[in-house]
């Protein structure tokens, strides 16, 4: 039986590899928790985003469709901490 966390990561990687042609409408989501509740830190001067849900602060956000955002949220809610590159 495959690890559920690995299954989620496989799905996320598959969606990324499909590219924008299959993505449909995209939105910016937090790379940690998948929330769309982001705002610019310091008025956007430094190019940093801040997630109101998990507290993430960084310059990287994910342009995701709804399916990918759900997978990121599922991964976050499962408590997975082992992120593979």
ChimeraX attribute file (.defattr): number of C-alpha atoms within 10 A of each C-alpha:
attribute: neighborCount
match mode: 1-to-1
recipient: residues
	/A:1	3
	/A:2	6
	/A:3	7
	/A:4	12
	/A:5	18
	/A:6	15
	/A:7	12
	/A:8	16
	/A:9	17
	/A:10	12
	/A:11	16
	/A:12	19
	/A:13	12
	/A:14	12
	/A:15	18
	/A:16	15
	/A:17	10
	/A:18	10
	/A:19	10
	/A:20	14
	/A:21	7
	/A:22	11
	/A:23	16
	/A:24	12
	/A:25	11
	/A:26	15
	/A:27	13
	/A:28	17
	/A:29	24
	/A:30	28
	/A:31	20
	/A:32	18
	/A:33	21
	/A:34	26
	/A:35	18
	/A:36	18
	/A:37	13
	/A:38	18
	/A:39	14
	/A:40	16
	/A:41	16
	/A:42	11
	/A:43	10
	/A:44	10
	/A:45	8
	/A:46	11
	/A:47	12
	/A:48	17
	/A:49	21
	/A:50	19
	/A:51	23
	/A:52	14
	/A:53	14
	/A:54	14
	/A:55	13
	/A:56	17
	/A:57	18
	/A:58	16
	/A:59	12
	/A:60	14
	/A:61	20
	/A:62	17
	/A:63	18
	/A:64	25
	/A:65	18
	/A:66	16
	/A:67	14
	/A:68	23
	/A:69	24
	/A:70	16
	/A:71	18
	/A:72	25
	/A:73	17
	/A:74	16
	/A:75	22
	/A:76	17
	/A:77	11
	/A:78	11
	/A:79	9
	/A:80	12
	/A:81	9
	/A:82	8
	/A:83	8
	/A:84	6
	/A:85	4
